[in-house]
Every structure is written in structure tokens, then in C-alpha cells.
Amino acid sequence: MNHSMETIQHLRDKIAQYEIREKEMAIRLEELTDFIENASIPLHWVDGQGIIIWANQAELDALGYTKEEYIGAPISSFHADPETIGDILKRLVNNETLQNYKAKLKCKDGSIKHVLISSNVRRKDGKFVHTRCFTRDITEIVKEQERKTELIRMLEESEMQLRMATDIVESSYDAIISKKLDNTITSWNSSAEEMFGYTAEEIINKSTLLLLPEDLVEEEQEILARLKRGERLTHFETRRITKERKVLDVSLTMSPIVDASGHITGISKIIRDITEKKLEEQRKNDFVAMVSHELKTPLTSILSYIQLLLSKVKKTDDSFGIQMLTRTEIQAKRMVNMINDFLNVARLEEAKVHLSNSEFELTALLQEIIHEIQVTNTSHHIESDCCEAMLYGDRDKIGQVFTNLISNAIKYSPIGSTILIRCELVEGAVKISVKDEGVGISSKDQEKLFERFYRVDDERIKNVSGFGIGLYLVSEILRYHNTKIEVQSSIGAGSIFFFTLPLR
Ligand code: ADP
């Protein structure tokens, strides 16, 4: 009896011990589960079919999914790179252990997380149970690396651009220099050394006034004021002096240098030596002026002989003679006009233009010019809508402006079209315009139209003859009258040339 009592007690003790251990184990399990569930490292398990069977909160938080969205879904659907997850699963099935395998995971918000995966397979009795995956987020590190790589690339690119720019500056035939707003020179390329005779060491930190002819100080101040307003000047023709005191004709292209905060801190200049070109032009002009001058006297005599003969023949009934002499007179007049144009250009070049100013009536002058043009030209309708206005200026030269503008309107518009000359009174002045229905002029050509010898390069007018001096004369004559010629036009839509003159 005693023996069996002892045995029962013994068994009871054992059961009690088991119960204590069981409780202890339950607590340990609970602690462990809590630790894993709430560990800061994201963890998950994937079964043999690649389905997620468990994931801790850190993993769900990291990617932004709920338990329902994540668990039960194939792991591959959360990888941005299908090849990577394919390789991971293949390696794990082959019993490999992965250490820090790089992968990209898709978050719920569409962003991508760069991670390192460490994983191996839990097997029981040699059979695949599930994978155990630890994920470490390295997105910030990867982004930092990407930013660094991008910065290095940008740095290399800017270094390359700087090298190229330095090469261009150094190999340029033009002098390329920069200065501060107080005219102190800050850079000086080798062409500048050659052009002006100063080395960079000699001239850097000195003033650009060293290069400036005395009579151009005022012009330089005006230019500087324009650049300070942010303007850019291109191909501005002027003069500069070298170390040897030689005067050079130069063409300047200047731009303001702007710092990161938008302030103008200096000026960059490209200086092209055009002395030779100018001399060449001068020689050509001298030649044209000389030839025109020599031709003018005999031609004027021929014209007056023709006119004399014509007035005699007109008294007879020799209609053939009248017709031939009328045509000859027209052609001779055209030649006289052309030669006058050349002589006028030459005079302008030498600044030898004198205005013979007088008071004159606008409509009468216009009617004269229109009548004269209509004698030799019947191909276009010339209409005028003019007001009476007394003006003061050089009547002949203003007459030449009308002749040139109307002749151009005829030359560059189709036969049968209309040319409208209009005068309007506006605030103490009269605005005069010549409008045609011709080929029109692109805005690019409009910028250069009034330059000497400029002709538009256009298939449609390639057979129209001319020298490109008519509009140059127009603009110069008007400049001498303190006004300017303007144009409104576009290709195919005709042109309007206009200017204003003050009323007397
Ligand atoms: P030219 O007529 O002798 O060529 P101009 O100086 O008078 O020289 O004109 C310069 C250029 O401007 C012309 O070659 C022509 O291309 C263009 N042009 C002038 N007037 C007109 C116009 N009314 N319509 C279209 N183009 C014109």
C-alpha cells in the first residue's frame, strides 16, 4: 500500500514538473514569437511553390502591405526583377545558402526598395519545409551611390566641357577676352596676344581702355550701358589699338556674364580683326566710285542727246523712230539711276552726304515719282491714298526713297498686283507706307535687309536683277533725316515698308 502511494506521489510530482516546464515553454514560445514578429529585421517564409506563408510586421511595414495582401501571394509578384527571384528560388531549392543577395522589391506605393536577402531552407527529414528569408533595406545606400555616380558623371561632363571650351577659346582665330564691369581684363586668349601684342601676364588686371582709341570712349560707355541692361551685341563694327599703337578695324560680339544669382558681373568679348576685309571693301568701293564717276558724264550726255532727238522726232510722223527713242531714253535713264545709286553709296561711305533741305509738299512729290515710274512701267496698279502735308528735308533724296521703295514693290510682286502708297497724319508727323502683294520677306532676312549689298537668297526671285543697295540708300537717307525705315512682312504675304517724317 505504502509502495503504491509513493508511486502515485512520484507520478504527481513528475506531472507537476511537466506542467511547470510546459508553462515555461509556452512563455518562451510566446516571447520568441513576439521577438520574431516584432523584430526590426523583415523576415518571411516561402513554401516550395514560392508562396509566402508567413511574414513579420517589419516586413509588412517595410513594403506597405497588409497581412492579407502579402501572405498567400507568390513572392515573385513582389520582386521588380523576375530573373533575380527566379535565381533565388532555384538556388534555395538546390540547398544553397544565400548571403546578402541583391534584389529589388516592389512596395505598395509603387516605389522600389533595394534589399539584401539572406536565406536558407528549413528541411525536415530531408524534405523542403520552407525558406527563411531575412531582408535588409539598403535603398538609401543604393540611392546615395546612384547620386554619387550621377555627381561623378556630371563632374566629368563639366570637366570635359570646360576642357573643350578652353580648347575652343585657345584655338580660335578670334581674340576671346573677358572683363569686369569696371573694365578690368580677367581673361585673354592666345589670339588676343597675337592680335594686340600684349601677353596675358601683361594685360590681365589692366583696363580695356588701353585698347580703345580716344574718340571711341563715349561709344564704349554706351555699349557698356547696353550690356549692363543684359543686352547682347553681335558683329558690332568699330576700331581698337594694339600695343604698337596700330589701329585695327574689328567686329565685336559681346555678352554679359551672369553669375548663379542672376547678377551681371562682367562682359565676354569675341574680337575679330576685320582690317583686311575693310581695306578690301574700301578698294572695291573706290573702284566702283571711280568707274561710276567716269561713266556718269558720257552717259548724261547720251541721255540729253536722246531726249533732244526724241523731241525732234516727235514733231514728225515717224512712229517707229519715236518708239525706239522712247525705249532708249528709258534704258538710258535706268543706267543713270543705277550709276547715281553707286555714287551715292560711295558718298555715304566717305560720309560726304550733304542734304539740300527745303520746304516741300508731299503729295506733289509723290505724284511726280508715281507718274515717272508709270511712264516706264505699266505692269502693276499703283494706287495712292495721300494727304496734303508740308515737309522739310532734301526733296530729291526723299524722292529717291519713294522711287526705290516703289521700284522694289514692283520688282518683287506679281504682274497685275496692286501697290498702295498711303500717308497718314499721326501726332505732328506723317506716316508714309508702301504696301505690295509680293513674295514677302522672312523675319531672318528682315534683320539684314538694309545692309549694303544684301540680297535675299530665294529661288522665287533669283531672276530679279539688282545690287542690294536700294534699301541701304533708303535707310541711310532716312537716317540723315533723323528717322528710320521699318518693314512688316512675312513670306508669301506681301510687304509694307514705312517711315515717318515730321510735319513742317
Ligand atoms: P535689290 O533690289 O537691288 O536687290 P534692295 O536693297 O533694294 O536691292 O533690296 C534688297 C533685297 O531686299 C532684295 O534683293 C529683295 O530680296 C528684298 N526686297 C526688297 N524689297 C522687297 C519687297 N518689296 N518685297 C520682297 N522683297 C524685297
Residues whose N, C-alpha, C, O or C-beta is under 5 A from the ligand:
A	BS01	ADP	N408 A409 Y412 G438 G440 I441 L449 Y454 R455 V456 S465 G466 F467 G468 I469 G470 L471 Y472 S495
